[in-house]
Amino acid sequence: MSDNSLVNALVAAEPVGASSKQYANLPDLPDGQTADELAVAVNKSGDWVRTRLKALTAQGRLLIGRKKIKDLTGREVWVPAYKVLDEPSSSL
């Protein structure tokens, strides 16, 4: 998905109510982006992006996984990662 498509998908996603997600047993998604990375990519706040991610999840247009990043101390940690799909996935 191009950066323009990513911005358009995040902007077009209507916010929905919060939902509880567990990230411990998610599949690896090394090419996904964290909410913070998405916020930088679209020049919006993390809260704004997370609200849109919830909407994309409700639409079946978000692949959720995990990837390793280095935290501030240099340790590798697992964090949620996301990939916006062009079309809703029937397997989600």
SULKA-V949615 format. One record per backbone hydrogen bond with DSSP energy under -1.0 kcal/mol. NH is the residue of the N-H (numbers start at 1). CO is the residue of the C=O. If there is no record, write none. Layout:
NH,CO ; NH,CO
This chain:
6,2 ; 7,3 ; 8,4 ; 9,5 ; 10,6 ; 11,7 ; 12,8 ; 13,9 ; 26,23 ; 29,66 ; 32,29 ; 33,82 ; 38,34 ; 39,35 ; 40,36 ; 41,37 ; 42,38 ; 44,39 ; 49,45 ; 50,46 ; 51,47 ; 52,48 ; 53,49 ; 54,50 ; 55,51 ; 56,52 ; 57,53 ; 58,54 ; 59,55 ; 60,57 ; 61,56 ; 63,83 ; 65,81 ; 66,27 ; 67,79 ; 69,77 ; 71,75 ; 74,71 ; 77,69 ; 79,67 ; 81,65 ; 82,33 ; 83,63 ; 85,61 ; 89,60
